[in-house]
Amino acid sequence: MKKRFDEEQIIGFLKEADKGVPVKELCRKHGFSEASFYLWRGKYGGMDVSDARRLKGLGGGEREAQEVAGGIDARERSDEGSVAKKMVTAPARRDLVRWMGARGLSERRSLRVVGMSASALRYVPRPDRNQEVRERIIALAQRHRRYGVGLIHLKLRQAGGDPINYKRVERLYGLEKLQIRRRRRKKIPVGDRQPLIRPGAANEVWSMDFVFDRIASGRTLKSLTVVDDATHEAVAVVPEHTIGGPHLTRILDGICSQRGTPKIIRTDNGAEFTGSAMLTWAHRNAVTLRLIEPGKPNQNAYIESFNGRLRDECLNEHWFTSLSHARVLIEAWRREYNEERPKKSLGGLTPAQYAKQLAIKAVTMPEDSKAQRY
């Protein structure tokens, strides 16, 4: 998959920062990391569109440059247009009345135009009791740029302290204008969905797949993703430039030596998963391979859901300069996903906490019920 931003868009982001837009706000608005922004500034800082085209070696005609400039102007016009919306909040109406008074209009006439009473104009709001909560919400939103209000609320609850009502978090989140733009995904018809039975213990069923991206030089980044269906843990995310069948089995040997061997592995019908190397490895380790039907990714829903989170919160947020850079950032995100990121489907627990609960439950479970599960 190509990177979402080309050179012209990157230069547009840098110009927004030069106009005074805070870097953290810019990163959250457009969906990239601060590290990527500073890497872009080091490479494209001070350039315009024509310089970027010459750097890329594409030249570019006058018409294309005008189209890019037009796109930037359209974004600026849309930002300016948002300021001219209807005044609906009391503070905004007060500011408008004072602005009219500073330009010679009487207070009575200004109030009539705005549709506000004199008592509402003179009302002194109480001190904000939510300032600390606001700051915590903003800090979490800037650190986790793709977290919505639900995950922000779970992170606040995870941190402990005084319990905070979800509606209060939702209201403050909206007042700070932290809403994120939802990225469109391909929808699967409801009739094609098939429910998956979640296993009762770790290492019973693993799901595997590949996720593709590119580094700054344009080389392909192929990441093997492995998820435990029972605990929802990200067992491994292994980025490489290429991964063939023998390479895949060596990676699995390393993973199994640390975590243990699963009983079942669910994959699609990719050549790496159906080749002789993988079949030989599965037979040698007594692992059952389950292949989903071609064109039915919903039959491997656990790994598909994880891949969406990986792309949305990690791959799309960073600009990888090299394979080693990608390995460091992806592994850091995987650890955070397992140990810090709460999941609504797990009752607000992290995958690591849920895995501990399952382990304790497996120890206390009677032997006859364990036998019935298989």
N, C-alpha and C positions, 0 to 999 in steps of 0.2 A: 504494500500500500504506500502511495506517495504521501509525503508530508502535507499537512493541510494548508500551510502558508508558503507562498512563493516570496521571491525577493521584494516585489513591489508592495505586498501586504506588510512585510516585516518593516520596510522603510516607513510605511504609514503608521505603524505602531510606535516606532522611534520618534516620529514627528509629534504624535500625540503626547508622548512623554516630555518632549521639548517644550510643548505648550503649557506644561504644568500639571498634567494628569499624574497622580501618584502611581508609582510602579505597581504596588500591590493591587490597586483598583484596576489598573490596566490589565494585569495578568488574570484577574478573576473575570473581567468583562469578556476577554477574548479567548480564555482557556489555554494559557501556557504558563510555565513556571518562571520564577524570577531568574533562575540560573540560565534558562534559555534566552531571556531578555538581555542579560548582560553579555552572553556569548554573541547575540545578534548585534549589540551595540559595538562590541569590539571589532566585528567584521564589517558592519555596514554603517557605522556611525559617521555622520557628515556627508553621506552619499545622497544623491537623488535617484530618480528612476532610471535615467539614462546611464548613470555611472554603474548602477547595479546590472543593467543589461550588458554593458561592455564587460563587466567583471564576469558575467555568466557566459560571455562569448556568443550571445544571440543577436547583438546589434539592436534591432527593434526599430520600427518605423515611427513616423510622426503620429500616425493615426493610433497605434497601440499606446503610445505615451499619453495621448489625449484621453483614451479610454480609461487608463489607469488613474490619471488625474481626475477624470470625471467620477470614478468610483470613490476616490477619497473625498471629493467634494460632496458626493451624495451622503456619505457617512456623516460628514460634518453637518450637513443640513439636517439630517435626521436627529443628530444630537441637539442642534439648536432648536429644532421644532418641538422637542420634548419639553423645553422650558416654557413654551407658550401654551401649555395645557390649561384647562379651567382651574381657577382657584377654588379649591373645595375645603381646605383645612383652615382653621381659625388663625394660626400663625401667619399663613400666606396672605390671608385677607387683611390682617393687621398691617403687614409690611406694605401691601398695596395702598391702604388708606394713608399711611404715612408718606409713601412715595407721591401720592396725589397732592397731599398737603404741602410737601416741599416744592411743588410746582405751581402753587397759588390757588388750588381748589379748596373751598371751605370744607371743614370737617363734616358738617351736616350733609353737604352734597356728595362728598366722597363716600360716606356711609350708605347713602341711598343708592349710589351707583354699584357699590360692592354688595349691597344687601346684608348689612351687618348693623347690629345695635350698638349704641354708645357704651352700654355696660360691658358688652363683649369686647369692645376695643380696649377698655380700661382694665379688663380682667388680668390679674397677675397670676400666672400658673404656679402651682406648688413646685418645690424642688423635686427633681427627678430622682425617684428611689431606685430606678433600674439602671443607674449608670454603670455599676460594677458588672451587672449581667450583660449589658450592652457591650462592654469592652471584652468580656469573655467570648460572647458570640462572634464579635468581629474578628478577634484573634483566631478562633477556630475556623471561621470561614476563610480567612486569608491563608491559613496553613493548609487546610483541606479544601482546595478550590472547587472540587466537584461534589462536595457534600451538600445535600439539601437540608431543609429545616428538620426533617425527621432524624437524620444522623447527627446533626448538631445537638438536638435535644438528648439523644442517647449518649453523646460524648460528655455533655454537662452532667448527666446522671451518673455516668461512669466515674467522673472526677470526684464525686461525693459532695459533702457539704449540705446546705439547705436544699430540700427538694424543690424543683422548679416545674411549674405546670406547663404542659405542652402548649396550650393556647397562649400563654404569656411569651414563651420563646417564639412562637409563630408570629405574634404581633410585633415583637421587637425586631425580629428578622426581616419582616416586611417593611417596617419603618426605616431600617438602615439600608433598604434597597439592595439586599444581598442575593436576590433570586438569581438562579443560574439558568441559562438558556438550555433547554432540553434538546439533546442531539437526537435527530430522527433515526429510528431503527426500523429494519424490515420487520413487518408484522406477519406472524404466522396465523392462518385462519384457526378459529377456535376448534373446529371439527378435527383438525389434524393433530391437536395436542394429545399426548398420551401421558398419564400420570406415572411418575417414577416412584418406586418404593424405596424409601430411605433405609439403608442398612442400620443395624442396631449397634455396631461396634466398628472401631477404626480398623483399617486394612482389610476390610471385607471386599469393598468395591472401590476401585480407582477409575477416574475418567481422565482421558488424555486427548490432547488436540494440539494443533500448531497455530500460532498467531504471527502474522507477518508485519514488518515495518521496514523503515530504511534509516541508515545513519546519515550524517551530514554529507559524506562523500558520494552518496547515492547507492552504496552497496546494500544488498538485502539483509535484513535482520530476521532470522527465523527462530522463534522461541517455542520450545516445548513446554506446555503447561500440563501439570498433573494435579488433580484435586481428589481428596478423599470424600466420597459421597456421604459418609456418615457424619463426619465432623465438620465438613465444609472447609477444612484446612487446605491451603495451597501447599501441597507436598513439595513441589519444585516448580520453578520457572527458569528454564535453561536457555539463554539466548546464544545463538551461534550464527555464522554466515550460512552454513549448509549443515543439514543433519540427514544422513542416509540411514539405511537399515542397521548395519553393523555399529555405526556411531550411536544410534538410538539404544541398542542393547547394552552398550558400555555405560551410557548415562543411567539406564535403569539399574544396572548392577551397583553403581555407586549410590543411588537413592535407596535401594533395598538393603544395602549393607548398613545404612544408618537408621532406617525406619522399620525395616522388615518387609517381607514379601506379601503382596495382596493375594487374595483368593481369585478375584475376578478383575479384569481390566476392560473397560468399555471405550471403544474408539469408533471413528468413522472408517471409511473404506480407502483411506490413503495408501499409497504404495509403500510407505515406511511401515505401516501397521499390518499390512497383509503380505509382506515379503517373507522369504524363507528365513532370514535372520531373526525376525520377530517370532515366527512360528517355532523355530528351534529353541529360542530362549524361553518361550512360554512352556513348551513341553519339558524342558530341562528343569524348570522351577515349579512345575505343577500349577501353572496359572491358567485359568480359563479365559479365553479371549471372546468378547461379545462385540460383534460388529452391528452397527445400526443400519437401517435401510438407507440406500442412496437417496440423497435429497431430503432426508428427514432429520435435520439437526435438533428438532425438539425432543427426539428420543435420547439425546445426550445433553439434557437441559442443564445439568449441574455445571459442566465445563463451559457450556455456551454462556451461561450467566456470569461465570468467573471471567471469561475472556472479555465480556463487555465491560466489567469493572476495571480489568487490567488496561484495556485500551483507553477508557474514559479518564481514569485517574492517574495513569502513569505514562503510557506511550504517547498519548496526545498532549501531555503536559510538558514533556521534555524534548529537547533537541540534542540527540546523542551525537557526540563528536567522533566516537570510536566504539569498537566492540567492548573494550574494557570499561569505558564510561557507561555504556548501557548495562553491563553486568552489575556494576556497583549500584546504580540507581534502581534497577529492577529488583535486585535482591533486598535492598532497603525497603522498597515498597512491599515486597512479599512478607517480610517480617512484621511490618506495621499492619498489614492486612490480617495476619494470623493473631497478633498479640494485642493490638490496640483498637482495631476498627470494629465497632459493635455491629451486629446484624439483627435486623428486625425479625427475620425468620427464626432466629435462635433465642428469641425473648430478650434481645438487647445484650446478649453475651458476645464476647469475641469467639472466634473458632477455637482458640487455644483453651479458653475457659470451658467451652462446651465439650471439648475433647476430654478434659479432666472429669467432668460430670459423667460422661459415658464410661470412662475407665472405672470410676468408683461404682457405678451401677452394675458394670459387668462383674466386679469382684463380689458384690453382695447378691447377685442373681443366683437362684438355685440352679443346680446342675441339670435338672430335667428340663427347665425352660430354655437353657442354652442349647440343649440337644434339639428341641423342637424348632428352634429358629432356623436350623439348616435342613 
